[in-house]
Amino acid sequence: MDRLAIVNEGRVAGAGTPASLKGDGDENMRLELVLEPKAEALELPAFLHDAVVTGRRLIARMGEGDVAPTIQWARDLKEQNVVEEYAVGPITLEDVYLSAVGHGDARELEGEDADHE
């Protein structure tokens, strides 16, 4: 069994197998949006959680049961020219890393009333 460690500034921020780091919980899916350059504030629906924005890229978690409404929401944003592209898939190790240690230019968004600036 392979084990990984997430190290941040010389300290272990997380350790375990890839599967255990990704988590076994209900929030095991992700949405990634690439926002249009001039996109205005973006209010997230309640079914998206733990959102992080890095530049024009937004990544948020959701449960498997929320995939269909998430895709519809992202499609609507694309039709409104708010996002360039979107992707839905399982949580990645990059998501785990960003969640564990953050990113210098990343901002966390909280809850349904979070805005992208």
Secondary structure by P-SEA (a helix, b strand, c coil): cbbbbbbcccccccccccccccccccccccccccccccccbbbbcccccbbbbcccbbbbcccccaaaaaaaaaaaaaaaccccccccccccaaaaaaaacccccbbbbcccccccc
